[in-house]
Amino acid sequence: MKSIKLLRERTSSRNTLRYTNIFGETIEVGFSWRNPALEEEIHDFESSNNIKLPESYKEFLKVSNGAIVYEDIEYGGSGYKILGLNEILESTRARIEWGYDIKDYCIVFAEVIGNSDFLLFDLKKNEDKGKNYIIDGDTGYSVDDWEYIKGDFFNFINRLITTNGSMYWRWY
């Protein structure tokens, strides 16, 4: 996943990135990268949990087995935690315990820092080679009203980078 490798390289010296927002303000955001997952770890996870993860997410895991991206350094309360293999099932179970009717073919792969929103993979759609298999777990709405984000994980990451960490999928 070339875009993640490049982003990791750009943020490697201080784990930060500076950019100018739409209001002309210079923003500095933080990144926290983890060691890559091995191919064998990913395979073992999928086998032991009877799960087929999206290919582009597996490519991400081979660069960083989970990460914090676009975290607001100055004020906190924004950014994303992209979950690693050891976190996705736990995060999914937690959401179910909180009362969300998450289908058994969905799994949480990212959490929005600063609120309780999260993103899920619809693994059933992924198996069908669907491009739109990411669900916006917007906790301000009922599960039945959650919408799919256009694109796959590869598009999601590239658009997240292009928009400097904005929730582009909620732009109307």
Contacts in CASP RR format, 6 or more apart in sequence:
PFRMAT RR
TARGET T0000
AUTHOR 0000-0000-0000
METHOD contacts of the structure
MODEL  1
MKSIKLLRERTSSRNTLRYTNIFGETIEVGFSWRNPALEEEIHDFESSNN
IKLPESYKEFLKVSNGAIVYEDIEYGGSGYKILGLNEILESTRARIEWGY
DIKDYCIVFAEVIGNSDFLLFDLKKNEDKGKNYIIDGDTGYSVDDWEYIK
GDFFNFINRLITTNGSMYWRWY
1 56 0 8 1.000
1 59 0 8 1.000
1 60 0 8 1.000
1 62 0 8 1.000
1 63 0 8 1.000
1 154 0 8 1.000
1 157 0 8 1.000
3 157 0 8 1.000
3 158 0 8 1.000
3 161 0 8 1.000
4 60 0 8 1.000
4 63 0 8 1.000
4 64 0 8 1.000
4 157 0 8 1.000
5 63 0 8 1.000
7 17 0 8 1.000
7 31 0 8 1.000
7 69 0 8 1.000
7 161 0 8 1.000
8 31 0 8 1.000
8 33 0 8 1.000
8 63 0 8 1.000
8 64 0 8 1.000
10 17 0 8 1.000
11 17 0 8 1.000
11 30 0 8 1.000
11 31 0 8 1.000
11 33 0 8 1.000
12 33 0 8 1.000
15 30 0 8 1.000
15 31 0 8 1.000
15 32 0 8 1.000
15 33 0 8 1.000
16 28 0 8 1.000
16 29 0 8 1.000
16 30 0 8 1.000
16 31 0 8 1.000
16 73 0 8 1.000
17 28 0 8 1.000
17 29 0 8 1.000
17 30 0 8 1.000
17 31 0 8 1.000
18 26 0 8 1.000
18 27 0 8 1.000
18 28 0 8 1.000
19 26 0 8 1.000
19 27 0 8 1.000
19 29 0 8 1.000
19 164 0 8 1.000
20 26 0 8 1.000
20 27 0 8 1.000
21 27 0 8 1.000
21 164 0 8 1.000
27 72 0 8 1.000
27 164 0 8 1.000
28 73 0 8 1.000
28 74 0 8 1.000
29 69 0 8 1.000
29 70 0 8 1.000
29 71 0 8 1.000
29 72 0 8 1.000
29 73 0 8 1.000
29 79 0 8 1.000
29 164 0 8 1.000
29 165 0 8 1.000
30 68 0 8 1.000
30 69 0 8 1.000
30 70 0 8 1.000
30 71 0 8 1.000
30 73 0 8 1.000
31 67 0 8 1.000
31 68 0 8 1.000
31 69 0 8 1.000
31 70 0 8 1.000
31 71 0 8 1.000
32 67 0 8 1.000
32 68 0 8 1.000
32 71 0 8 1.000
33 64 0 8 1.000
33 66 0 8 1.000
33 67 0 8 1.000
34 64 0 8 1.000
34 65 0 8 1.000
34 66 0 8 1.000
34 67 0 8 1.000
34 84 0 8 1.000
35 64 0 8 1.000
35 65 0 8 1.000
36 61 0 8 1.000
36 62 0 8 1.000
36 63 0 8 1.000
36 64 0 8 1.000
36 65 0 8 1.000
37 61 0 8 1.000
37 62 0 8 1.000
37 65 0 8 1.000
37 84 0 8 1.000
37 85 0 8 1.000
38 62 0 8 1.000
39 62 0 8 1.000
41 65 0 8 1.000
41 85 0 8 1.000
42 53 0 8 1.000
42 58 0 8 1.000
42 61 0 8 1.000
42 62 0 8 1.000
42 85 0 8 1.000
45 51 0 8 1.000
45 53 0 8 1.000
45 85 0 8 1.000
46 52 0 8 1.000
46 53 0 8 1.000
49 89 0 8 1.000
51 107 0 8 1.000
51 123 0 8 1.000
52 123 0 8 1.000
52 126 0 8 1.000
52 127 0 8 1.000
53 121 0 8 1.000
53 123 0 8 1.000
53 126 0 8 1.000
54 121 0 8 1.000
54 126 0 8 1.000
54 133 0 8 1.000
54 152 0 8 1.000
54 153 0 8 1.000
56 152 0 8 1.000
56 153 0 8 1.000
56 154 0 8 1.000
56 157 0 8 1.000
57 109 0 8 1.000
57 121 0 8 1.000
57 153 0 8 1.000
59 154 0 8 1.000
60 66 0 8 1.000
60 82 0 8 1.000
60 153 0 8 1.000
60 157 0 8 1.000
61 84 0 8 1.000
61 85 0 8 1.000
64 82 0 8 1.000
65 84 0 8 1.000
65 85 0 8 1.000
65 86 0 8 1.000
66 81 0 8 1.000
66 82 0 8 1.000
66 83 0 8 1.000
66 84 0 8 1.000
66 87 0 8 1.000
67 81 0 8 1.000
67 82 0 8 1.000
68 79 0 8 1.000
68 80 0 8 1.000
68 81 0 8 1.000
68 82 0 8 1.000
68 113 0 8 1.000
69 79 0 8 1.000
69 80 0 8 1.000
69 82 0 8 1.000
69 160 0 8 1.000
69 165 0 8 1.000
70 78 0 8 1.000
70 79 0 8 1.000
70 80 0 8 1.000
70 160 0 8 1.000
70 164 0 8 1.000
70 165 0 8 1.000
71 77 0 8 1.000
71 78 0 8 1.000
71 79 0 8 1.000
71 113 0 8 1.000
72 78 0 8 1.000
72 79 0 8 1.000
76 113 0 8 1.000
76 114 0 8 1.000
77 113 0 8 1.000
77 114 0 8 1.000
78 113 0 8 1.000
78 114 0 8 1.000
79 112 0 8 1.000
79 113 0 8 1.000
79 114 0 8 1.000
79 165 0 8 1.000
80 110 0 8 1.000
80 111 0 8 1.000
80 112 0 8 1.000
80 113 0 8 1.000
80 160 0 8 1.000
80 165 0 8 1.000
81 110 0 8 1.000
81 111 0 8 1.000
81 113 0 8 1.000
82 109 0 8 1.000
82 110 0 8 1.000
83 91 0 8 1.000
83 108 0 8 1.000
83 109 0 8 1.000
83 110 0 8 1.000
83 111 0 8 1.000
88 107 0 8 1.000
88 108 0 8 1.000
88 109 0 8 1.000
89 107 0 8 1.000
91 108 0 8 1.000
91 111 0 8 1.000
91 118 0 8 1.000
92 102 0 8 1.000
92 106 0 8 1.000
92 107 0 8 1.000
92 108 0 8 1.000
92 120 0 8 1.000
95 102 0 8 1.000
95 108 0 8 1.000
95 118 0 8 1.000
96 102 0 8 1.000
100 139 0 8 1.000
100 143 0 8 1.000
101 143 0 8 1.000
102 108 0 8 1.000
102 120 0 8 1.000
102 143 0 8 1.000
103 122 0 8 1.000
103 124 0 8 1.000
105 122 0 8 1.000
105 123 0 8 1.000
105 124 0 8 1.000
106 120 0 8 1.000
106 121 0 8 1.000
106 122 0 8 1.000
106 123 0 8 1.000
106 135 0 8 1.000
107 120 0 8 1.000
107 121 0 8 1.000
107 123 0 8 1.000
108 118 0 8 1.000
108 119 0 8 1.000
108 120 0 8 1.000
109 119 0 8 1.000
109 120 0 8 1.000
109 121 0 8 1.000
109 153 0 8 1.000
110 118 0 8 1.000
110 119 0 8 1.000
111 117 0 8 1.000
111 118 0 8 1.000
111 119 0 8 1.000
112 118 0 8 1.000
112 119 0 8 1.000
112 167 0 8 1.000
115 139 0 8 1.000
116 139 0 8 1.000
117 136 0 8 1.000
117 137 0 8 1.000
117 138 0 8 1.000
117 139 0 8 1.000
117 140 0 8 1.000
118 137 0 8 1.000
118 139 0 8 1.000
119 134 0 8 1.000
119 135 0 8 1.000
119 136 0 8 1.000
119 137 0 8 1.000
119 149 0 8 1.000
119 156 0 8 1.000
120 134 0 8 1.000
120 135 0 8 1.000
120 137 0 8 1.000
121 133 0 8 1.000
121 134 0 8 1.000
121 135 0 8 1.000
121 153 0 8 1.000
122 133 0 8 1.000
122 134 0 8 1.000
122 135 0 8 1.000
122 148 0 8 1.000
123 133 0 8 1.000
125 132 0 8 1.000
125 133 0 8 1.000
125 148 0 8 1.000
126 133 0 8 1.000
130 152 0 8 1.000
131 150 0 8 1.000
131 151 0 8 1.000
131 152 0 8 1.000
131 155 0 8 1.000
132 148 0 8 1.000
132 149 0 8 1.000
132 150 0 8 1.000
132 151 0 8 1.000
132 152 0 8 1.000
133 148 0 8 1.000
133 152 0 8 1.000
134 148 0 8 1.000
134 149 0 8 1.000
134 151 0 8 1.000
134 152 0 8 1.000
134 153 0 8 1.000
134 156 0 8 1.000
135 146 0 8 1.000
135 147 0 8 1.000
135 148 0 8 1.000
135 149 0 8 1.000
136 146 0 8 1.000
136 147 0 8 1.000
136 148 0 8 1.000
136 149 0 8 1.000
136 169 0 8 1.000
136 170 0 8 1.000
137 143 0 8 1.000
137 146 0 8 1.000
138 145 0 8 1.000
138 146 0 8 1.000
138 147 0 8 1.000
138 170 0 8 1.000
149 156 0 8 1.000
149 169 0 8 1.000
150 169 0 8 1.000
159 168 0 8 1.000
159 169 0 8 1.000
160 166 0 8 1.000
160 168 0 8 1.000
162 168 0 8 1.000
END
